[in-house]
Amino acid sequence: MRKVTGTARLSRDSWDDIDAEIAQLRDLSVKGLRARWRTAFRGDAPAHLAPHLLFTILAYHQQTEVMGGLDSKTERYLERMDQISSPAAAVPLTQAFERQRRKLTPGTVLTREWNGQHHRVMVQEDGFSWEGRTYRSLTEIAKAITGTKWNGPRFFGLRDKKHAEAAE
């Protein structure tokens, strides 16, 4: 598979290839997952990693090989989160990061699983693309997926969530 960089768009075939590779991972035994790890990371997997973590890390690795990894802002945010001294210190850092994250740029792909079905929405200059159609808002897409009225940003996990217990 080719690696996608920048705001290049993944074709339906690319998504299908990623899905097929992840499906293959699901069928592997622990021994198979460890063998795949050696191939992917050129070394043995840590002995303490449970099978579900081996699978998750390998699936993420396969996706980043095709779609690219985390952007630099996210990496910096994670590094800063690793350095914080208390849960309360995380709140303003997280709020600032979430405000930046909501600025969707064309080429961004939003995913959501609903009733066992995976949905992918591509952010475009003039709206959002889902199932071959262009919509003006995420709310229109959320309603088309669920058949009921939803706040689109909330449905796709873009809305602020209150972190009251962390602030305390």
DSSP file (Angstrom, degrees, kcal/mol; ACC not computed):
  #  RESIDUE AA STRUCTURE BP1 BP2  ACC     N-H-->O    O-->H-N    N-H-->O    O-->H-N    TCO  KAPPA ALPHA  PHI   PSI    X-CA   Y-CA   Z-CA
    1    1 A M              0   0    0      0, 0.0     2,-0.2     0, 0.0    13,-0.0   0.000 360.0 360.0 360.0 149.0    0.0    0.0    0.0
    2    2 A R        -     0   0    0      1,-0.0     2,-0.4    65,-0.0     0, 0.0  -0.612 360.0-116.2 -88.7 151.1    1.1    3.5   -0.6
    3    3 A K        -     0   0    0     -2,-0.2     2,-0.4    64,-0.1    64,-0.2  -0.705  23.9-142.7 -87.0 134.9    1.6    6.0    2.2
    4    4 A V        -     0   0    0     62,-4.9     2,-0.3    -2,-0.4     6,-0.1  -0.817  20.5-174.2 -98.0 133.7   -0.7    9.0    2.1
    5    5 A T    >   -     0   0    0     -2,-0.4     3,-1.7    63,-0.1    63,-0.1  -0.872  47.6  -5.3-124.9 160.8    0.7   12.4    3.2
    6    6 A G  T 3  S-     0   0    0     -2,-0.3    -2,-0.0     1,-0.2     0, 0.0  -0.309 123.6 -29.2  62.3-137.2   -0.8   15.8    3.8
    7    7 A T  T 3  S+     0   0    0      2,-0.1    -1,-0.2   101,-0.0    -3,-0.0   0.097  90.2 143.8-103.9  23.1   -4.4   16.1    2.8
    8    8 A A    <   -     0   0    0     -3,-1.7     2,-0.4     1,-0.1    -4,-0.1  -0.310  51.0-119.7 -58.9 147.0   -4.3   13.5    0.1
    9    9 A R        -     0   0    0    113,-0.0     2,-0.3     1,-0.0    -1,-0.1  -0.745  15.5-128.9 -97.4 137.2   -7.5   11.5    0.0
   10   10 A L        -     0   0    0     -2,-0.4     2,-0.1     1,-0.1    57,-0.0  -0.648  24.0-130.4 -81.0 135.6   -7.7    7.8    0.5
   11   11 A S     >  -     0   0    0     -2,-0.3     4,-2.0     1,-0.1     5,-0.2  -0.367  24.9-107.4 -78.0 165.1   -9.6    5.8   -2.1
   12   12 A R  H  > S+     0   0    0      1,-0.2     4,-2.4     2,-0.2     5,-0.1   0.868 122.4  56.4 -59.6 -36.7  -12.2    3.3   -1.2
   13   13 A D  H  > S+     0   0    0      2,-0.2     4,-2.5     1,-0.2    -1,-0.2   0.886 104.2  52.2 -63.2 -39.1   -9.7    0.6   -2.2
   14   14 A S  H  > S+     0   0    0      2,-0.2     4,-2.3     1,-0.2    -2,-0.2   0.923 110.3  47.8 -63.1 -43.6   -7.2    1.9    0.3
   15   15 A W  H  X S+     0   0    0     -4,-2.0     4,-2.7     1,-0.2    -2,-0.2   0.922 111.8  50.3 -61.6 -42.7   -9.8    1.8    3.1
   16   16 A D  H  X S+     0   0    0     -4,-2.4     4,-2.5     1,-0.2    -2,-0.2   0.888 108.9  52.2 -63.2 -38.8  -10.7   -1.7    2.1
   17   17 A D  H  X S+     0   0    0     -4,-2.5     4,-2.4     2,-0.2    -1,-0.2   0.924 110.9  47.0 -62.1 -45.1   -7.0   -2.8    2.1
   18   18 A I  H  X S+     0   0    0     -4,-2.3     4,-2.4     1,-0.2     5,-0.2   0.939 112.6  49.6 -62.0 -46.3   -6.6   -1.4    5.6
   19   19 A D  H  X S+     0   0    0     -4,-2.7     4,-2.2     1,-0.2    -2,-0.2   0.898 111.1  50.0 -59.6 -41.2   -9.8   -3.1    6.8
   20   20 A A  H  X S+     0   0    0     -4,-2.5     4,-1.9     2,-0.2    -1,-0.2   0.900 110.2  49.7 -65.5 -41.3   -8.6   -6.4    5.2
   21   21 A E  H  X S+     0   0    0     -4,-2.4     4,-1.7     1,-0.2    -1,-0.2   0.903 111.9  47.7 -65.3 -40.3   -5.2   -6.2    6.9
   22   22 A I  H  X S+     0   0    0     -4,-2.4     4,-1.8     1,-0.2    -1,-0.2   0.877 108.4  55.2 -68.3 -36.5   -6.8   -5.5   10.3
   23   23 A A  H  X S+     0   0    0     -4,-2.2     4,-1.0     1,-0.2    -1,-0.2   0.882 105.5  53.2 -62.1 -37.5   -9.2   -8.4    9.8
   24   24 A Q  H >< S+     0   0    0     -4,-1.9     3,-0.6     1,-0.2     4,-0.4   0.900 105.7  53.6 -63.2 -39.8   -6.2  -10.6    9.2
   25   25 A L  H >< S+     0   0    0     -4,-1.7     3,-1.6     1,-0.2    -1,-0.2   0.895 102.2  58.6 -60.5 -39.4   -4.7   -9.5   12.5
   26   26 A R  H 3< S+     0   0    0     -4,-1.8    -1,-0.2     1,-0.3    -2,-0.2   0.809 103.8  52.6 -61.0 -29.3   -8.0  -10.4   14.3
   27   27 A D  T << S+     0   0    0     -4,-1.0    -1,-0.3    -3,-0.6    -2,-0.2   0.535  89.5 103.6 -85.0  -6.3   -7.6  -14.0   13.1
   28   28 A L    <   -     0   0    0     -3,-1.6     2,-0.1    -4,-0.4    27,-0.1  -0.490  66.8-130.8 -81.6 146.3   -4.0  -14.4   14.4
   29   29 A S     >  -     0   0    0     -2,-0.2     4,-2.7     1,-0.1     5,-0.2  -0.260  38.2 -94.6 -76.3 175.3   -3.1  -16.3   17.6
   30   30 A V  H  > S+     0   0    0      1,-0.2     4,-2.5     2,-0.2     5,-0.2   0.912 130.4  52.0 -59.2 -41.7   -0.8  -14.7   20.2
   31   31 A K  H  > S+     0   0    0      1,-0.2     4,-2.0     2,-0.2    -1,-0.2   0.905 110.5  48.1 -61.6 -41.5    2.1  -16.4   18.5
   32   32 A G  H  > S+     0   0    0      2,-0.2     4,-2.5     1,-0.2    -2,-0.2   0.891 110.1  51.3 -65.8 -40.6    1.0  -15.0   15.2
   33   33 A L  H  X S+     0   0    0     -4,-2.7     4,-2.2     2,-0.2    -2,-0.2   0.901 110.4  49.2 -63.0 -40.8    0.7  -11.5   16.6
   34   34 A R  H  X S+     0   0    0     -4,-2.5     4,-2.0     2,-0.2    -1,-0.2   0.876 110.8  50.3 -67.0 -37.0    4.2  -11.7   18.1
   35   35 A A  H  X S+     0   0    0     -4,-2.0     4,-1.7     2,-0.2    -2,-0.2   0.916 110.9  48.7 -65.5 -42.3    5.5  -12.9   14.8
   36   36 A R  H  X S+     0   0    0     -4,-2.5     4,-2.6     1,-0.2    -2,-0.2   0.880 108.0  55.8 -64.0 -37.5    3.8  -10.0   13.0
   37   37 A W  H  X S+     0   0    0     -4,-2.2     4,-3.4     1,-0.2     5,-0.4   0.928 104.5  52.7 -58.6 -46.5    5.3   -7.6   15.7
   38   38 A R  H  X S+     0   0    0     -4,-2.0     4,-1.3     1,-0.2     5,-0.2   0.889 112.2  45.7 -58.6 -39.2    8.8   -8.9   14.8
   39   39 A T  H  < S+     0   0    0     -4,-1.7    -1,-0.2     2,-0.2    -2,-0.2   0.925 118.1  41.7 -68.5 -44.5    8.2   -8.1   11.2
   40   40 A A  H  < S+     0   0    0     -4,-2.6    -2,-0.2     1,-0.2    -3,-0.2   0.892 130.3  23.8 -71.9 -41.1    6.7   -4.7   11.8
   41   41 A F  H  < S-     0   0    0     -4,-3.4    -3,-0.2     2,-0.3    -1,-0.2   0.385  96.7-125.0-112.0   2.3    9.0   -3.4   14.5
   42   42 A R  S  < S+     0   0    0     -4,-1.3     2,-0.3    -5,-0.4    -4,-0.2   0.877  82.9  62.7  55.5  42.5   12.2   -5.5   13.9
   43   43 A G  S    S-     0   0    0     -6,-0.3    -2,-0.3    -5,-0.2    -1,-0.2  -0.963  93.5 -70.2-177.0 170.2   12.3   -6.8   17.4
   44   44 A D        -     0   0    0     -2,-0.3     3,-0.1     1,-0.1    -9,-0.1  -0.456  48.4-112.6 -76.7 146.9   10.4   -8.9   19.9
   45   45 A A        -     0   0    0    -11,-0.2    -1,-0.1    -2,-0.1   -11,-0.0  -0.479  46.2 -88.7 -70.7 146.4    7.2   -7.6   21.5
   46   46 A P    >   -     0   0    0      0, 0.0     3,-1.6     0, 0.0    -1,-0.1  -0.364  35.5-130.2 -56.6 135.0    7.4   -6.8   25.2
   47   47 A A  T 3  S+     0   0    0      1,-0.3    -2,-0.1    -3,-0.1     0, 0.0   0.774 102.3  59.7 -61.7 -28.6    6.5  -10.0   27.1
   48   48 A H  T 3  S+     0   0    0      2,-0.0     2,-0.3     0, 0.0    -1,-0.3   0.581  77.0 112.1 -80.0  -8.8    4.0   -8.3   29.3
   49   49 A L    <   -     0   0    0     -3,-1.6    -4,-0.0     1,-0.1     0, 0.0  -0.499  64.6-134.2 -73.4 126.6    1.7   -7.1   26.5
   50   50 A A    >>  -     0   0    0     -2,-0.3     4,-2.2     1,-0.1     3,-0.7  -0.349  26.2-105.7 -71.4 157.3   -1.7   -8.8   26.4
   51   51 A P  H 3> S+     0   0    0      0, 0.0     4,-2.6     0, 0.0     5,-0.2   0.864 119.8  55.2 -54.7 -39.7   -3.0  -10.1   23.1
   52   52 A H  H 3> S+     0   0    0      1,-0.2     4,-2.2     2,-0.2     5,-0.1   0.852 109.5  47.7 -65.9 -31.4   -5.6   -7.3   22.8
   53   53 A L  H <> S+     0   0    0     -3,-0.7     4,-2.6     2,-0.2     5,-0.3   0.884 109.5  52.4 -74.7 -38.5   -2.8   -4.7   23.2
   54   54 A L  H  X S+     0   0    0     -4,-2.2     4,-2.4     2,-0.2     5,-0.2   0.948 112.7  46.3 -57.3 -48.0   -0.6   -6.5   20.6
   55   55 A F  H  X S+     0   0    0     -4,-2.6     4,-2.8     1,-0.2     5,-0.2   0.934 112.8  49.0 -59.4 -48.3   -3.5   -6.4   18.2
   56   56 A T  H  X S+     0   0    0     -4,-2.2     4,-2.4     1,-0.2    -1,-0.2   0.913 113.2  45.8 -61.7 -44.9   -4.3   -2.7   18.9
   57   57 A I  H  X S+     0   0    0     -4,-2.6     4,-2.4     2,-0.2    -1,-0.2   0.910 114.5  48.0 -66.6 -41.9   -0.7   -1.6   18.5
   58   58 A L  H  X S+     0   0    0     -4,-2.4     4,-2.4    -5,-0.3    -2,-0.2   0.900 111.7  49.9 -65.5 -40.5   -0.2   -3.6   15.3
   59   59 A A  H  X S+     0   0    0     -4,-2.8     4,-2.1    -5,-0.2    -2,-0.2   0.923 112.1  47.8 -63.8 -43.6   -3.5   -2.3   13.8
   60   60 A Y  H  X S+     0   0    0     -4,-2.4     4,-2.5    -5,-0.2    -2,-0.2   0.920 110.4  52.7 -62.1 -43.1   -2.5    1.3   14.6
   61   61 A H  H  X S+     0   0    0     -4,-2.4     4,-1.8     1,-0.2    -2,-0.2   0.919 108.6  49.9 -59.2 -44.5    0.9    0.7   13.1
   62   62 A Q  H  X S+     0   0    0     -4,-2.4     4,-1.0     1,-0.2    -1,-0.2   0.902 111.0  49.6 -62.6 -40.3   -0.7   -0.6    9.8
   63   63 A Q  H >X S+     0   0    0     -4,-2.1     4,-3.4     1,-0.2     3,-0.5   0.912 110.1  49.8 -65.2 -41.9   -2.9    2.4    9.6
   64   64 A T  H 3X S+     0   0    0     -4,-2.5     4,-1.6     1,-0.2    -1,-0.2   0.805 102.5  62.0 -69.7 -27.0   -0.1    4.9   10.2
   65   65 A E  H 3< S+     0   0    0     -4,-1.8    -1,-0.2    -5,-0.2    -2,-0.2   0.854 118.5  28.0 -62.8 -33.2    1.9    3.1    7.4
   66   66 A V  H << S+     0   0    0     -4,-1.0   -62,-4.9    -3,-0.5    -2,-0.2   0.878 135.1  27.2 -93.0 -46.6   -0.8    4.1    5.0
   67   67 A M  H  < S-     0   0    0     -4,-3.4    -3,-0.2     1,-0.2    -2,-0.2   0.556 107.1-112.9 -99.4  -9.7   -2.3    7.3    6.4
   68   68 A G     <  -     0   0    0     -4,-1.6    -1,-0.2    -5,-0.4    -2,-0.1  -0.169  33.0 -86.0  93.5 165.2    0.6    8.7    8.4
   69   69 A G        -     0   0    0      1,-0.2     2,-0.1    -5,-0.1    -8,-0.0   0.052  64.8 -41.8 -94.5-157.4    1.0    9.2   12.1
   70   70 A L        -     0   0    0      1,-0.1    -1,-0.2     2,-0.1     2,-0.1  -0.365  62.3-111.9 -68.7 147.1    0.0   11.8   14.6
   71   71 A D     >  -     0   0    0      1,-0.1     4,-2.1    -3,-0.1     3,-0.2  -0.342  31.7-104.7 -74.3 164.7    0.5   15.4   13.6
   72   72 A S  H  > S+     0   0    0      1,-0.2     4,-2.5     2,-0.2     5,-0.2   0.837 118.6  56.7 -63.3 -34.7    3.1   17.5   15.5
   73   73 A K  H  > S+     0   0    0      2,-0.2     4,-2.3     1,-0.2    -1,-0.2   0.913 108.9  46.5 -63.0 -41.5    0.5   19.4   17.6
   74   74 A T  H  > S+     0   0    0     -3,-0.2     4,-2.6     2,-0.2    -2,-0.2   0.906 111.2  51.5 -67.6 -41.2   -0.9   16.1   18.9
   75   75 A E  H  X S+     0   0    0     -4,-2.1     4,-2.2     2,-0.2    -2,-0.2   0.919 111.2  47.8 -61.1 -42.9    2.6   14.8   19.6
   76   76 A R  H  X S+     0   0    0     -4,-2.5     4,-2.6     2,-0.2    -2,-0.2   0.911 110.6  52.1 -63.4 -42.0    3.5   17.9   21.6
   77   77 A Y  H  X S+     0   0    0     -4,-2.3     4,-2.6     1,-0.2    -2,-0.2   0.933 110.6  47.4 -59.2 -46.8    0.2   17.7   23.5
   78   78 A L  H  X S+     0   0    0     -4,-2.6     4,-1.7     1,-0.2    -1,-0.2   0.885 111.1  51.2 -64.3 -38.6    0.9   14.1   24.5
   79   79 A E  H  X S+     0   0    0     -4,-2.2     4,-0.7    -5,-0.2    -1,-0.2   0.918 111.9  47.1 -63.4 -42.6    4.4   15.0   25.6
   80   80 A R  H >X S+     0   0    0     -4,-2.6     3,-0.9     1,-0.2     4,-0.6   0.891 109.2  54.1 -66.5 -39.0    3.1   17.9   27.7
   81   81 A M  H >< S+     0   0    0     -4,-2.6     3,-0.8     1,-0.3    -1,-0.2   0.846 103.4  57.4 -62.0 -33.5    0.4   15.6   29.2
   82   82 A D  H 3< S+     0   0    0     -4,-1.7    -1,-0.3     1,-0.2    -2,-0.2   0.738 107.6  48.7 -67.8 -22.3    3.1   13.2   30.2
   83   83 A Q  H << S+     0   0    0     -3,-0.9    -1,-0.2    -4,-0.7    -2,-0.2   0.511  83.2 116.1 -96.6  -6.8    4.9   16.0   32.2
   84   84 A I    <<  -     0   0    0     -3,-0.8     6,-0.0    -4,-0.6    -3,-0.0  -0.259  55.4-147.8 -69.9 154.7    1.9   17.3   34.2
   85   85 A S  S    S+     0   0    0      1,-0.2    -1,-0.1     2,-0.0     3,-0.1   0.677  72.1  12.9 -96.3 -20.4    1.9   17.0   37.9
   86   86 A S  S >> S-     0   0    0      1,-0.1     4,-0.8     0, 0.0     3,-0.6  -0.985  72.5-109.2-153.2 159.3   -1.9   16.5   38.7
   87   87 A P  H >> S+     0   0    0      0, 0.0     3,-0.8     0, 0.0     4,-0.8   0.862 117.4  59.0 -58.2 -35.1   -5.2   15.8   37.0
   88   88 A A  H >4 S+     0   0    0      1,-0.3     3,-0.6     2,-0.2    78,-0.1   0.850  99.8  56.5 -64.3 -33.1   -6.3   19.4   37.6
   89   89 A A  H <> S+     0   0    0     -3,-0.6     4,-0.8     1,-0.2    -1,-0.3   0.733 100.2  60.9 -69.7 -21.1   -3.3   20.6   35.6
   90   90 A A  H <X S+     0   0    0     -3,-0.8     4,-2.8    -4,-0.8     5,-0.2   0.774  88.0  73.9 -75.6 -26.4   -4.5   18.5   32.7
   91   91 A V  H <X S+     0   0    0     -4,-0.8     4,-2.6    -3,-0.6     5,-0.2   0.941  99.3  39.0 -59.3 -56.3   -7.9   20.3   32.4
   92   92 A P  H  > S+     0   0    0      0, 0.0     4,-2.2     0, 0.0    -1,-0.2   0.879 117.2  52.1 -64.6 -34.0   -6.7   23.7   30.8
   93   93 A L  H  X S+     0   0    0     -4,-0.8     4,-1.9     2,-0.2    -2,-0.2   0.921 112.6  45.0 -64.3 -43.7   -4.2   21.8   28.6
   94   94 A T  H  X S+     0   0    0     -4,-2.8     4,-2.7     2,-0.2    -1,-0.2   0.895 111.3  52.5 -68.2 -41.1   -6.9   19.5   27.3
   95   95 A Q  H  X S+     0   0    0     -4,-2.6     4,-1.9    -5,-0.2    -2,-0.2   0.916 110.4  48.1 -62.0 -42.7   -9.4   22.3   26.8
   96   96 A A  H  X S+     0   0    0     -4,-2.2     4,-1.7     1,-0.2    -1,-0.2   0.905 112.7  48.7 -64.6 -41.0   -6.9   24.3   24.7
   97   97 A F  H  X S+     0   0    0     -4,-1.9     4,-2.5     1,-0.2    -2,-0.2   0.913 109.7  51.5 -65.5 -42.5   -6.1   21.2   22.6
   98   98 A E  H  X S+     0   0    0     -4,-2.7     4,-1.6     1,-0.2    -1,-0.2   0.859 106.5  54.6 -64.6 -35.4   -9.7   20.3   22.0
   99   99 A R  H  < S+     0   0    0     -4,-1.9     4,-0.4     1,-0.2    -1,-0.2   0.924 112.1  44.0 -62.7 -43.0  -10.4   23.9   20.8
  100  100 A Q  H >< S+     0   0    0     -4,-1.7     3,-1.3     1,-0.2    -2,-0.2   0.901 110.2  56.1 -66.0 -40.5   -7.6   23.5   18.3
  101  101 A R  H 3< S+     0   0    0     -4,-2.5    -1,-0.2     1,-0.3    -2,-0.2   0.798  95.4  65.5 -64.9 -30.5   -8.7   20.0   17.3
  102  102 A R  T 3< S+     0   0    0     -4,-1.6     2,-1.5    -5,-0.1    -1,-0.3   0.679  75.2  95.8 -69.6 -15.6  -12.2   21.2   16.4
  103  103 A K  S <  S-     0   0    0     -3,-1.3     2,-0.4    -4,-0.4    -1,-0.1  -0.616  71.3-156.7 -76.5  96.5  -10.9   23.3   13.5
  104  104 A L        -     0   0    0     -2,-1.5    -2,-0.1     4,-0.0    -3,-0.0  -0.608   5.5-157.9 -82.3 129.0  -11.4   20.7   10.8
  105  105 A T    >   -     0   0    0     -2,-0.4     3,-2.1     1,-0.1    18,-0.2  -0.777  34.0 -87.5-103.4 150.1   -9.3   21.0    7.7
  106  106 A P  T 3  S+     0   0    0      0, 0.0    18,-0.2     0, 0.0     3,-0.1  -0.273 115.7  36.6 -55.2 137.4  -10.2   19.5    4.3
  107  107 A G  T 3  S+     0   0    0     16,-3.1     2,-0.1     1,-0.4    17,-0.1   0.169  82.4 132.8 101.9 -15.9   -9.0   16.0    4.0
  108  108 A T    <   -     0   0    0     -3,-2.1    15,-3.1    15,-0.1     2,-0.5  -0.465  46.8-146.8 -67.8 138.6   -9.7   15.1    7.7
  109  109 A V  E     -A  122   0A   0     13,-0.2     2,-0.4    -2,-0.1    13,-0.2  -0.945   9.2-163.0-112.0 124.6  -11.6   11.8    8.0
  110  110 A L  E     -A  121   0A   0     11,-3.2    11,-3.1    -2,-0.5     2,-0.4  -0.869   9.7-164.9-102.3 137.5  -14.1   11.4   10.9
  111  111 A T  E     +A  120   0A   0     -2,-0.4     2,-0.3     9,-0.2     9,-0.2  -0.928  12.4 170.6-124.9 150.9  -15.1    7.9   11.8
  112  112 A R  E     -A  119   0A   0      7,-2.0     7,-2.7    -2,-0.4     2,-0.5  -0.961  23.8-142.0-155.2 136.9  -18.0    6.6   13.9
  113  113 A E  E     +A  118   0A   0     -2,-0.3     2,-0.4     5,-0.2     5,-0.2  -0.897  24.4 177.0 -99.9 130.7  -19.4    3.2   14.5
  114  114 A W  E >   -A  117   0A   0      3,-2.8     3,-1.6    -2,-0.5    -2,-0.0  -0.977  67.5 -16.3-137.9 121.6  -23.2    3.0   14.7
  115  115 A N  T 3  S-     0   0    0     -2,-0.4     3,-0.1     1,-0.3    -1,-0.1   0.877 128.5 -51.5  52.3  42.9  -25.2   -0.2   15.2
  116  116 A G  T 3  S+     0   0    0      1,-0.2     2,-0.4     0, 0.0    -1,-0.3   0.502 116.5 111.8  79.0   3.9  -22.2   -2.3   14.2
  117  117 A Q  E <   -A  114   0A   0     -3,-1.6    -3,-2.8     2,-0.0     2,-0.4  -0.932  62.2-135.2-115.2 133.3  -21.6   -0.4   11.0
  118  118 A H  E     -A  113   0A   0     -2,-0.4     2,-0.4    -5,-0.2    -5,-0.2  -0.705  19.7-166.0 -88.1 134.9  -18.5    1.8   10.4
  119  119 A H  E     -A  112   0A   0     -7,-2.7    -7,-2.0    -2,-0.4     2,-0.4  -0.970   3.6-164.5-122.7 135.7  -19.1    5.3    8.9
  120  120 A R  E     -A  111   0A   0     -2,-0.4    11,-0.5    -9,-0.2     2,-0.4  -0.981   3.1-169.9-122.8 130.0  -16.4    7.5    7.4
  121  121 A V  E     -A  110   0A   0    -11,-3.1   -11,-3.2    -2,-0.4     2,-0.5  -0.973   9.9-150.5-120.7 130.2  -16.9   11.2    6.7
  122  122 A M  E     -AB 109 129A   0      7,-2.4     7,-2.9    -2,-0.4     2,-0.4  -0.879  15.4-131.5-102.9 128.3  -14.4   13.3    4.8
  123  123 A V  E     - B   0 128A   0    -15,-3.1   -16,-3.1    -2,-0.5     2,-0.2  -0.638  32.7-176.8 -76.0 129.7  -14.1   17.0    5.5
  124  124 A Q  E >   - B   0 127A   0      3,-3.0     3,-1.0    -2,-0.4   -16,-0.0  -0.753  41.3-104.0-121.9 170.3  -14.2   19.0    2.3
  125  125 A E  T 3  S+     0   0    0     -2,-0.2    -1,-0.1     1,-0.2     3,-0.1   0.876 121.8  35.8 -58.8 -38.0  -13.8   22.7    1.4
  126  126 A D  T 3  S-     0   0    0      1,-0.0     2,-0.3    -3,-0.0    -1,-0.2   0.176 131.0 -61.3-107.4  16.9  -17.6   22.9    0.8
  127  127 A G  E <  S-B  124   0A   0     -3,-1.0    -3,-3.0     7,-0.0     2,-0.4  -0.997  75.8 -40.6 146.9-139.5  -18.9   20.6    3.5
  128  128 A F  E     -BC 123 135A   0      7,-2.6     7,-3.4    -2,-0.3     2,-0.5  -0.991  39.9-143.0-135.8 137.9  -18.7   16.9    4.3
  129  129 A S  E     +BC 122 134A   0     -7,-2.9    -7,-2.4    -2,-0.4     2,-0.3  -0.884  27.0 160.6-106.4 129.8  -18.7   13.8    2.1
  130  130 A W  E >   - C   0 133A   0      3,-2.6     3,-2.0    -2,-0.5    -9,-0.1  -0.973  68.1  -7.5-147.7 131.2  -20.4   10.6    3.2
  131  131 A E  T 3  S-     0   0    0    -11,-0.5     3,-0.1    -2,-0.3   -10,-0.1   0.844 128.7 -54.2  53.7  37.6  -21.5    7.7    1.1
  132  132 A G  T 3  S+     0   0    0      1,-0.2     2,-0.3     0, 0.0    -1,-0.3   0.489 118.3 101.6  80.3   2.4  -20.7    9.5   -2.1
  133  133 A R  E <   -C  130   0A   0     -3,-2.0    -3,-2.6     2,-0.0     2,-0.5  -0.866  66.7-129.0-118.5 154.3  -22.8   12.6   -1.3
  134  134 A T  E     -C  129   0A   0     -2,-0.3     2,-0.3    -5,-0.2    -5,-0.2  -0.883  24.3-169.2-103.5 132.7  -21.8   16.0    0.0
  135  135 A Y  E     -C  128   0A   0     -7,-3.4    -7,-2.6    -2,-0.5     3,-0.1  -0.864  25.7-136.4-118.2 152.1  -23.6   17.4    3.0
  136  136 A R  S    S+     0   0    0     -2,-0.3     2,-0.3    -9,-0.2    -1,-0.1   0.785  85.4  18.7 -76.0 -28.1  -23.5   21.0    4.4
  137  137 A S     >  -     0   0    0     -9,-0.1     4,-1.2     1,-0.1    -1,-0.1  -0.949  67.1-122.3-144.5 160.0  -23.2   19.8    8.1
  138  138 A L  H  > S+     0   0    0     -2,-0.3     4,-2.8     1,-0.2     5,-0.2   0.790 111.5  64.3 -68.7 -28.6  -22.3   16.9   10.3
  139  139 A T  H  > S+     0   0    0      1,-0.2     4,-2.2     2,-0.2    11,-0.3   0.895  99.2  52.0 -63.2 -40.2  -25.8   17.1   11.8
  140  140 A E  H  > S+     0   0    0      2,-0.2     4,-2.0     1,-0.2    -1,-0.2   0.907 112.2  46.3 -61.4 -40.9  -27.3   16.2    8.4
  141  141 A I  H  X S+     0   0    0     -4,-1.2     4,-2.4     2,-0.2    -2,-0.2   0.918 109.8  52.8 -68.9 -43.4  -25.1   13.2    8.2
  142  142 A A  H  X S+     0   0    0     -4,-2.8     4,-2.5     1,-0.2     6,-0.4   0.901 111.1  47.8 -58.5 -41.1  -25.8   12.1   11.8
  143  143 A K  H  X S+     0   0    0     -4,-2.2     4,-2.8     1,-0.2    -1,-0.2   0.898 110.8  51.1 -67.2 -39.4  -29.5   12.3   11.1
  144  144 A A  H  < S+     0   0    0     -4,-2.0    -2,-0.2     1,-0.2    -1,-0.2   0.868 114.5  44.3 -65.1 -35.4  -29.0   10.2    7.9
  145  145 A I  H  < S+     0   0    0     -4,-2.4    -2,-0.2     1,-0.1    -1,-0.2   0.927 127.3  26.5 -73.1 -45.9  -27.1    7.6    9.8
  146  146 A T  H  < S-     0   0    0     -4,-2.5    -2,-0.2     2,-0.3    -3,-0.2   0.724  90.9-132.0 -94.6 -23.8  -29.3    7.3   12.8
  147  147 A G  S  < S+     0   0    0     -4,-2.8     2,-0.3    -5,-0.3    -4,-0.1   0.508  79.4  86.5  80.3   3.1  -32.7    8.3   11.5
  148  148 A T  S    S-     0   0    0     -6,-0.4     2,-0.4    -5,-0.1    -1,-0.3  -0.856  91.7 -83.6-131.2 167.4  -33.1   10.6   14.5
  149  149 A K        +     0   0    0     -2,-0.3     2,-0.3    -3,-0.1    -9,-0.1  -0.579  55.3 163.8 -75.9 125.2  -32.1   14.2   15.4
  150  150 A W        -     0   0    0     -2,-0.4     2,-0.7   -11,-0.3    -7,-0.2  -0.956  46.3-110.8-135.0 153.3  -28.5   14.4   16.7
  151  151 A N     >  -     0   0    0     -2,-0.3     4,-2.7     1,-0.2     5,-0.2  -0.809  33.8-145.9 -79.0 118.4  -26.0   17.2   17.2
  152  152 A G  H  > S+     0   0    0     -2,-0.7     4,-2.1     1,-0.2     6,-0.2   0.917  93.3  48.0 -58.1 -51.3  -23.5   16.3   14.5
  153  153 A P  H  4>S+     0   0    0      0, 0.0     5,-3.7     0, 0.0     6,-0.7   0.893 114.9  47.5 -59.0 -37.7  -20.3   17.4   16.2
  154  154 A R  H >45S+     0   0    0      4,-0.2     3,-1.7     3,-0.2    -2,-0.2   0.926 108.6  54.5 -66.9 -42.9  -21.4   15.5   19.4
  155  155 A F  H 3<5S+     0   0    0     -4,-2.7    -1,-0.2     1,-0.3    -3,-0.2   0.871 112.5  43.6 -57.6 -38.5  -22.2   12.4   17.3
  156  156 A F  T 3<5S-     0   0    0     -4,-2.1    -1,-0.3    -5,-0.2   -45,-0.2   0.268 120.4-107.7 -94.1  11.6  -18.7   12.4   15.8
  157  157 A G  T < 5S+     0   0    0     -3,-1.7    -3,-0.2    -5,-0.1    -2,-0.1   0.750  86.0 118.1  76.6  25.0  -17.0   13.1   19.2
  158  158 A L      < +     0   0    0     -5,-3.7    -4,-0.2    -6,-0.2     2,-0.2   0.503  46.6  97.8-100.7  -6.1  -16.0   16.7   18.5
  159  159 A R  S    S-     0   0    0     -6,-0.7   -61,-0.0     1,-0.1    -8,-0.0  -0.562  83.1 -97.3 -88.3 146.7  -18.0   18.4   21.2
  160  160 A D        -     0   0    0     -2,-0.2     2,-0.4     1,-0.0    -1,-0.1  -0.296  34.8-155.6 -56.9 140.2  -16.6   19.5   24.5
  161  161 A K        -     0   0    0     -3,-0.1     2,-0.3     2,-0.0    -1,-0.0  -0.959  23.4-111.3-116.2 141.7  -17.2   17.1   27.3
  162  162 A K        -     0   0    0     -2,-0.4     3,-0.2     1,-0.1     2,-0.2  -0.538  21.6-165.1 -74.9 132.3  -17.2   18.3   30.9
  163  163 A H     >  +     0   0    0     -2,-0.3     4,-2.0     1,-0.2     3,-0.3  -0.409  33.2 146.7-110.6  53.1  -14.2   17.1   32.9
  164  164 A A  H  >  +     0   0    0      1,-0.2     4,-1.7     2,-0.2    -1,-0.2   0.893  69.7  51.1 -60.4 -42.9  -15.7   18.0   36.3
  165  165 A E  H  4 S+     0   0    0      1,-0.2    -1,-0.2    -3,-0.2    -2,-0.1   0.847 110.2  50.0 -68.2 -29.5  -14.2   15.2   38.2
  166  166 A A  H  4 S+     0   0    0     -3,-0.3    -1,-0.2     1,-0.2    -2,-0.2   0.864 108.0  53.6 -72.2 -35.2  -10.7   16.0   36.8
  167  167 A A  H  <        0   0    0     -4,-2.0    -2,-0.2     1,-0.3    -1,-0.2   0.821 360.0 360.0 -69.0 -30.5  -11.1   19.7   37.8
  168  168 A E     <        0   0    0     -4,-1.7    -1,-0.3    -5,-0.2    -2,-0.2   0.497 360.0 360.0 -74.1 360.0  -11.9   18.7   41.4
